[in-house]
Amino acid sequence: MKLALLGTLFLSDKRKDLLLLLIEKPMNIDEIKSTLNVTSSAMMTQIKILIDQGIILYENDQYQLSSFGEVIVKKMVPLLNTLMVFEDNKQYWENHKVKGIPAHLLESIEELGSCELVEPELNRMYELPKKFTDNLVQSEYIMEISSSFSPAYPYKYIELARKGVRISVIITESVFERFETEYLEQLKDYLRMENTELFVCKEDIDFASSVVTDRFLSLTLFYKNGMFHNHAMMSFEMDALKWGENMYQFYRKIAQEVTDL
C-alpha cells in the first residue's frame, strides 16, 4: 500500500500536476483540460486512479481533494519545490558545502525557488558577475553576510552609500582585520555615513557570502574542499528575498556592531 501510494503521487506528471492544481480550488473536467492542456481520455485514467486511492473526490460535477488528499498534497509541495531547487542546478549543489547554510534555513531551502547560477566572464574572472553588479546598483538597500574578502566591496559600497543606498554588512573577524589593515581609510569613510552599518561575527560563517536586497538574493557557497570561486546562485523571487533576510537576521543576532575605529 505504501509503495502504491508513493507511485500514485510521484510516478505520473499528469497526476502530480492535477493534485497541485486542485490544491488551489475544485475544478470540473473542462477547467482541468484547459489549464493542464490535456485530453479527457488522458486525464480520466489518472483521475480514476486518484479516486480509487481516496485522494480526490467527485462531487457536484467537480473534482476536489479529499481531506486526506489535501493533507498529502500540502506535504508534497515543499518536497517538490526542494527537488526543483536542487535539480535546476544539480552540479552546483552537489559540489558545494550545502551544510554551511544554518540547519533551520537549509530545511526551508525550497523558498529559493527558481535560481540562476551567474559567473564572471572568462576575461574578468576576479570581478563580480555582471548580473550581480547590475542589480546591486539598482537596489534601495543591501544586507550582506560575508566570510570572504573582496577588495571591490569597500569602493563599491561607499559609492552606493553616497547615493543613498542603505547598506548593512556582517563580516568575520578575519575579514574585518584585513579591511582594517589594508583599507582603513575606506573603512572609516563607510562607518561615518548615517545609512551604513557594520557588524563583526565571531562565530563561524561557513559559506562565502549571502547578499539580499529589495531586488534579489545572491548566495555563494564554498566548494566541498573549501576553495572559493567567484560565482553566485541568484534568485529574484519574493520568498527567496525573505529567506535571505532571515539568514541575515540570524547572523546579526550573534554579531557585534562596529561604530568607530
N, C-alpha and C positions, 0 to 999 in steps of 0.2 A: 504493500500500500504506500509506504514512504517513497520508494523509488518511482512508483507510478505517478504519484502526485508531483514529485520533482520534475518528471518528464513532461507532465501536463503543463507545468508553469514555464519551463525553460527550453524545451526542445522544439518549439514551434514559434517562429517570429509572429505569425498571424495571431496565435493565442495570446502571446505576450503583448502585442500591440493592442489587441482588443481589451485586455484587462486594464492596461494603462489608460485606455480611452474611457472605460466605464467607471474608473475611479473618479472621474470628473462629474458625470451625471448619467442617468439611464438614457438609452437610445433605442430607436426602432431600427429595423434592418436596413432601411433606406439611408438613414443617417450614418450607420456604421459603414455601409458600402461606399458612400460618398466621401466620408472622412478618411477611410483607410485605402480607398481606391482599389476595392476588391469586388469580385463577383459574388452573387448569392450562393452559388454552389460551393465555391471555395471556402466561404466563411461559415456556412451552415454546418459543415462537417466539424469544424473547430468548436462551434457553439455547442453542438451536441455533446462533445467530449467534456466541455466545461460544466454543462448542466448535469451530466452523469456524475461528475466529481463533486457536485454541490457547491461549485464556486460561483456560478451565476444562476439567475432565475429569470423566467419569462412571465411577466405579468402585465396586463393591460396593453398588449401589443408592443411592449418594450422589454429590452434586456437590461438587467441590472445586477450588480454584485450582491451575493448573499451576505449576511452578516459575517459569516466565516470567510467568504471571499474577500470582503473589504479589509479584514484584519490582515490576511495574507498579502494582498496587493500593497497595502501601506508598508509592510515589511520588505516587499520586493523592491520598492522604488529606490531607497538608499543603496541597496546592493547593486542594482543595475547602474545607478549613477556612479558608484565607486568603480565598477568594472569599466565604464566608459572613460573615466578619467585616466585609468591605467592603460587601457587598450589603445587610446588615441596616441599616446607617446610611450609605448611599452618599453622601448630600448632605454629611454632616459630613466624611467623609474627603476628598471632592473639594474642599471649601472651606477646609481647614486645612493647615498646614505639616507634612505627614507626615514629611518629611525631617528635621525637628527631632529625631526619635527616632534614637538612635545606630544605625548601619547594621546591626550584628550583632543588635540587638533587633528592628529592623524586619523582618529576614529571618525572624524567628520570630513574627511578629505573629499568626499563626493561634492561638497559645496563649491569646489573649484570649478566644476562644470567643464565647459569646453576650453581647453588650454592650447596654447601655441608655443612651441619652442623657438626662441629667437636667438640668433647668434650674430656677432660682428662679421663684416665682410672679410674675406681672406687677407686682403691687404691692410686691414685695420683690426687685427686680432686682439690688440691690447686696449682697444677702445670699447666703450659701452655700445651694445647693439643699437642701431639707428631707431628701430621701432620703440625701444625703451626711452631713448632720449627725446624723441619727437613727442611722445605722450607726457613725459616728465615736465617739459617746459610749458605744457598747456594745462597743468594741474593747478588747482587752487590751494591744495595742501599736500604735504608729503610726510609720511611716517615710515621710518626705516629702522630695521634691526640689522646689524652687520658685525660679523666676526672676521671679515676680510678687509684688507687695506686697499684703497684705490686713490691714487693721487689726483684723480679727476674730480673727486667729490668736494674738497674744500672750495675750489674755484666755482664749480657748477652751483653748489648750494648757496654760496654767498651771492652769486649773480641772481639767482632766483629769489632769494630772500629780499634783496634790494628792490625787486619788482613787486613785493607784497605777498609772495607765497609763504604760507605758514609751514614751517619745517620743524620736525621733531625727530631726533636721531638717537638710537640706543646702540652703543658700541661696547666691545670688550675692553678690558684693561690694557691688553697688549696693543690694540689698535689706537686707543687713546694715548698711550705713551709714545707711539710713533708720530701721531699728529702733533703732540706737544713738543717733541724733539725736532721734527723736520718742517712743520707748518705752524709754528707758534703764532705768528702774526695773523695768519688767516683764521686760526682758531679763536684768537681774541676778537677779530672782526665779527666772526659768526656769533659769539656769545654776547656781544654788545647790542645786537639787534633785538627789538621787542617781539618779533614774530618768529624767533628761533628757540629751540630747546635742545639740550644735550644731556644724555644720561649714560652712565657707565655701569655695565653689568659685571659683577664679579663671578657670577655663575657661568658654567659652560654654555656657549651657544654653538651647537653642533651642526650648523648649516652656514653657508656663506653669507646670504642676505635675504631679507624679505622687505619689499618696498610696497606700500599700499598708498594710493592717492584717491581722489574723488573720481578718477578715470580708470584705474587698472590695479591689478595685483601682479607683482613680479616676485618669483621665488627661485632662488639659486641654491642648489644643493652641492655638497662636495661629492666627488667620486668615492666609491667604496674604499679605495686605497688612500683617501684623504686629500687627493690632489684637487686643485681648483681650476675650472675652465670658465672663461668669460662669456657665459651664455645664461639665459634665463627662461623659465617657464612663465608665460604671461596669460592672464585671464581678464576679461573685461565684464564678467557677469557680476550682478549685484551681490549675490550670495558669496562670491569669491572675495569681493571687497570687504564684506562683513567678517569673513573668515580671517582675512589679513589683519583687520582691526583687532579682532580677538587675540591673534598672535601678538600684536604689538602691545596690547594691554597686559597680557600675561607677563611679558618681559619688563614692562615699565614698573610693575608692582615690585619687582625684585632688583631694580636698578636704582642707583643714586644719581640725583641731578647735579650737574656741574654748572655753577652760576658765574664763577670767575676763576682766574688762574693766579 
